[in-house]
Amino acid sequence: MRREVKIGALVLAVAAIMIWGFNYLKGQDLFARSLNLETNYAFVDQLSPSSPVLINGVKVGNVTDVVLDRNNVKNVIVKFTIENISHVPKDAVVVLSSVGLMGGKALSVEFDRPCKGNGDCLEDGDKLASEAKGMIASMLGDGAIDGAIDNAQSKIQELIGSDGGSSTDFTEIMENLKVSVANLNEITSKINKVLASSSYDVKNVTSNLSNLSKTLDNNNQRIETILANVESVTNDLKNADVSGVVASANTSINSANEAIVDIKKTIESTNNSMAKVSAIVEKVENGEGSLGLLINDSELYKELENTSEEIGLLLQDVRLNPKRYINVSVFGKKQKEYTLPEDDPAANQD
């Protein structure tokens, strides 16, 4: 039973942490006291949940939801929360403004005086008035644009002399302006002539650039293959053990040198042996020694051949007529006389 209770408690704790984390990512802190408020706009310009809510530039809450009003197609309901600040009055205005050049949006709660209590302060569920500012007005302030316009108007009035003074001659200014415009026209005409004369070169350059772009596009696969091969070779060289390769090459060269020395010795020994064999062959050809006499003396060769034939006939006769050569008498019996056979091999010998 204790094990089941522990598992149930762990599951509840994990669920609570997940709910708290989800709301924290949305800008809601479950453990902080906050007020749930609402306002509406005709156009929110991509305002999204988790956008900050500011008071005098200090973040005091977050936008929780942005939904379209079902009853009014030109109305957008924005729900947000702020910390339970005691001095915000009910007549505060929620201003939609930009907080950067990249288009970030925020809500700014603006009010002129703090609340005095007795139902004058914000409460949970209140609906506040709204206002929207453009990016320039948000960054420069409300009076910056009007001040710039007033300053420009005063400068123009001074330029044309509308104040009745004689410090500036408007007619002279207009003449100078006409001369400046004429000079600009002349400069523009010269620029047009230069552009017209160089249009052919510009066309050629553009055509060459187009051809180069097509060539690069057609050979893109080859270029990628070449770069891949270069990278592979670079990695191989980077990862290669150059010192080990050199040491191995030196060892192989030393072994090859030793083998060459052994081969030289073997060749010298072979040459000596061949020289001796040549000397022996020369002696044999000259008839020196027993082998030379045997090879060069034809009479000796014929005698040896006849002797070999006679030994063969003798052995054959011994095999065919053993009684002719072996005489064994048992109990004094007389041995029969030898009769020459008709097929005696020696009888046909010349």
N, C-alpha and C positions, 0 to 999 in steps of 0.2 A: 504493500500500500504506500509506503514511503517513497518508493521508486516512482510510482505513477504521479504522486504529488509533486515530486521534484521535476519530472518531465513536463507536467502541466504548467508549473511556475516558470520554467525556462521558456516554453512556448509563448506564454503571456508576456514575458519580459522582452523577447525578441520582437513580438508584434508591436509592443509599445514603443520600442526603439525605432522600428521601421516607420511607424506613424509619425513619431516626433521628427525623424530625419526628413521624411517627405515634406512635412509642413515647414521645417526649417529651410529646406531648399526653396520653398515657395515664399520665404520671407516671413513666416509666422513662427513665433516662439511660444510654445504652449505653456511655458512656465512664467512668461511675462504678462502682466496685466495690460490689456490693450482695449481700444474702442473700435468697434466695427461700424464704419461709416459708409456713406453712399453719395454719389453725385452723378451727373449726366452731361454728355456733350453731343453735339451734332456730328463731330468728326474728331477722332482720337489720334489720327496720324501714326498708326502702328504702335500705340501704347499696349503693353503686354503685362501679364501677371509677373510679379517680382520686381517691377519697376519701383524705384524708391519714392517715398513721400517725404518732403522736406519742409522744415520750418526755419526760415532765415539761413538756408544752406545746410542745416543739420538734419541728417536722416533720422526720422522719428517713426517710420513705418514702411509698409510695402503695399503695392496693389495686389489684391487677392483674386480678382476676377474682372473680366471685360466681356459683356454680353450685349447682344442687340435687343432693343425693346420690342417685344411682340406687338404692343399696342400702337407704337409710333415708329414707322420705318426710318425716320430721320433722327432717331434718338439712340444713343449708346449709353448703357448703364455701366458705371465703373464703381466697383466695390473695393474698399481699401481699409486698412487698419493703421492706427497710430497709437503710440504709447499713451497711457492714461495721464495726460498732462492737464493740470488743474486750471490753467489760466487761458485756455483757448475758448473764445466765445462762440456762440451758436451762429452769429452772423459772419463768421470767417468765410473767405472765398477760396475755393480750390482752383488753382491756376495750372493749366496744362502747358508745359514749356519744354524747350529743348535744352539739353545739358551738354551738348558737344556738337562739333561739325559733322560727326559720323551719324547723326540722326537719333541719338539716345533721347528718350522721353522720360519725364518725371512729373510728379504732382507736387505743387508747392502750396502750402496752406498759409494764406496771408490775412492779417488782421491788423487794425490800427491801435487797439487798446485791449488789455486783458479783461477777462470776465470778472464780475464782482460777486458771483454766487447768486443764490435765490433763483435757480432755474435759468441763469444766463450762460452757464458753462456747457460745453459739449457733453453729451451723454451717448451711451451705446445705442446704435441704431439711427442716429440723426442723419438727415439728408442736407448736404450743404450746397450753396450756390456755386456755380462753375464759371470759368473764364479760360480762354485760350489765347496764347501769344505765339507769334511767329518766331523763327530762329533769330532774326536780327534783333527784334524787340526783347527776346529772352536774354541775349548776350549783352546788349548795350543798355537796356533799361527803357522805361517808358518815355522819359523826357529827352533821350539822346537824339532820336530822329527829329523831333520837333525843334530841338536846339540847332541841329545841323541845318535844317531847312531855313530857320530864321536867320542864321548866320549867312547862308548863301544869298538870301533875299537882300540882306543889308549890303553885301559886297556888290551885288548887281546894281543896286540903287546908287551906290557910290560911283560905279563904273560909268553909268549913263548920265550921272549928274542930275538925278531927279530931285535932289535936295535944294536945287536952285543955285548951287555954287558954280564957280568958273574954273575949278581946278582941272577938269577933264573936258576935252573937246570931243563930243560924241561923233561929230562929222569926220574929224581927223582919224578917229578910231575906226570908223567904217571904211574910210579910204585905205587905211593900212590893212584892214581885213580883206578888202577886195584884191589888193596887191598880193597878199599872202595866198589867197585862193588861186590867183592867176599863176603864181610860182608853183603851187602844188599841181595845177593842171599841166604846166610845162614839164615838171618832173615826172608826172604820171605818163605823159606822152612819150618821153624818152625811155622810161622803163618798159612801156609797151613795145617800142621799137627794138630794144635790146632783147626782150623776150621773144619777139617775132623772129629776129635773126638767129637766135639760139634755139629755136624750137626744134630744128632738125637734129641738132646735137642732143637735145633733151630726149627726143624720140629715140635716137640711137642708143643712148644710155639706158633708157627705160626698156627698150627691146633686149639689150644685152643682159640687163638685170633679170628680165623675164626668162631669157634662155638659160641663164645661170641657175635661176631658181628651179626651172624644169629639170635641168641636168642633175642638180643636187637631189631633187625629189625622186628622179628615176634611179639614181644610184644610192639612195638612202640605205637600202639593205646591204650593199657592198661596203659602204662607209661604216655601218654598224659592225659588220663582220671584221673589217680591218681593225677598228678600235677594240673589238673584243679580243682579236688575236694579239694586238699590242699589249693589252692589259694582261692577257694570259702569260705572254713572254716576260713582261715586267714582273709579274708575281713569281714566275719560275726562277728568274734571276735573283729576285729578292729573297726567296725561300731556299735557294741553292746553297750548299755548303762548299764554297769556292776553295777554301783551304783544304778540305777533305778531298776534293776532286784533284787538286794539284798534287797532294801527297800521294794519292792513288796513281796518278799519271807518272810521278817520279819512280814509284815502286815498280810499275810496269816497265818503264824504260830501263831500270837497273836489271830487272829480270831478263829483258830482251838482250841487253848487253852481255849478260852472263851466258845466255843461250847462244849468242853469236860466237863468243869465245870457244864454247864447247864444240860448236859446229866447225869452227876453224881447225880445232885440234883433230876432230874426226876426219875432216877433209885431208889434213896433212898425213894422218895415219893411213887413210885410204890411198893417197898418192904413193906413200912408201910401199904399201902392199902391192899396188898395181905395178910399181917399178920392179919389184922383185918378181912378180908374175911375168912381166915382160922379159926380164932377164932369163927366166927359166924357159919361156917359149922360144926365145932366141937361141938358147943352147940346144933345145930340142930340134929346132929347124936346122941348126948347124951340125946335127948328128953327134953332139956331145952327150955323154952319159948313156946309161942303159936304155932309158926311154927314147933318147935320140937315135941310138943304134936300132932299137926295135922298130921305130917308125920309118927310118930312112933306108934300112937294109931289107930289100925285097926277098933275098934268098933266105934270110933268117925267118921272115914272115911265112914263106912257103913251107919251111921245115916245121915250124910250129904248127902250121895248119895240118900237115900230114901227120904229125905226132898226135894232134888232137883227134884226128879221124881214126887212127890206129887204136888209141886208148878207148874210143867209143866202140870199135868193133870188138876189142878184147872184152870189155864189160858186157856187151851183148852176148858174146859166145859163152862167157861164164854163166850168164843168166839162163841161156838155152841148154847148155851141156855142162852142168856142174860136175858130173862124174869124170869128165875129162881132166879136171884140175884137182878134184878131191877124191882120193882112193882110200876107202875105209873097208877093211876086211873083218867080218864078224865070224868067229869060230874057224878061222883059217880057210874061209871060202875064197876061191880064186876070183879075182875081179875080171869081169868081161872086158874083152878088148873094145877099144873105142872105135866106133864107126863114124866116119865123116858124114854128116847129114847132107842130103841133097840141096837143102836151102841154106847152106852155110853162108853167112854174109861175106866171110873172107874169101870164099871161092870165086865170087864175082869181082873181087878187088883186083885192079890192074897192078 
